[in-house]
Amino acid sequence: MTPGERTIHVGGRIRIHSEDGEEELSIVPPDDADAAGGYVSTDSPLGGALIGRTVGEEIQVRTPGGVRVVTVVAVG
């Protein structure tokens, strides 16, 4: 990690890109999750896979619907 590079953490706002397009999310504790509102649980496959990642990383996430490939576009 280079100086100034941000990592994804609980409570942080991020933007990801997948074959479905871009979406903005926040990673939150399970009690605060609301997928429709963009609040993804740390216990979810996507939320857990994103913690600790940085801009530019491509991640393969196993979800109930199959493997989803996402790229971290922005962290902030």
C-alpha positions in Angstrom: 0.0 0.0 0.0 1.3 3.4 -0.9 1.1 6.5 1.4 -2.3 8.0 1.3 -4.0 5.0 -0.1 -7.3 4.3 1.5 -8.6 0.9 2.5 -12.2 -0.1 2.8 -13.4 -0.3 6.4 -16.7 -0.6 8.3 -18.7 2.6 7.9 -16.8 3.8 4.9 -18.4 4.8 1.6 -17.2 3.1 -1.5 -18.0 2.8 -5.2 -17.6 -0.5 -7.1 -17.9 -1.5 -10.7 -19.2 -4.8 -12.0 -20.9 -6.1 -15.1 -24.1 -4.6 -13.8 -22.5 -1.1 -13.7 -21.3 1.1 -10.9 -22.9 1.3 -7.4 -22.1 3.2 -4.3 -22.2 1.3 -1.0 -21.4 1.5 2.7 -20.1 -1.5 4.7 -22.0 -1.6 8.0 -22.5 -4.0 11.0 -25.2 -6.6 10.3 -27.9 -4.7 12.4 -27.6 -1.7 10.1 -27.7 -3.5 6.8 -30.2 -2.4 4.1 -29.2 -3.6 0.7 -31.8 -1.5 -1.1 -30.4 1.6 0.6 -26.8 0.7 -0.3 -25.8 -0.5 3.2 -24.0 -3.9 2.9 -23.4 -6.1 6.0 -19.9 -7.1 7.0 -21.4 -10.6 7.3 -22.5 -10.7 3.6 -20.3 -12.3 1.0 -19.7 -8.9 -0.7 -19.2 -6.9 2.5 -16.8 -9.4 3.9 -14.8 -9.6 0.7 -14.4 -5.8 0.4 -13.0 -5.1 3.9 -9.4 -4.1 3.7 -9.4 -3.7 -0.1 -8.1 -0.6 -2.0 -8.9 1.3 -5.2 -8.2 -0.7 -8.3 -8.5 -4.1 -6.7 -10.6 -6.7 -8.6 -12.4 -9.1 -6.3 -14.2 -12.4 -7.1 -17.1 -12.8 -4.6 -19.0 -16.0 -4.2 -22.7 -15.1 -3.7 -25.8 -17.2 -3.6 -26.4 -16.2 -7.2 -22.9 -17.2 -8.3 -19.5 -15.6 -8.6 -19.6 -11.9 -8.9 -16.5 -9.9 -10.1 -16.2 -6.3 -8.8 -13.6 -3.7 -9.0 -13.1 -1.0 -6.3 -13.4 2.4 -8.1 -13.4 4.8 -5.1 -13.0 4.7 -1.3 -13.9 7.7 0.8 
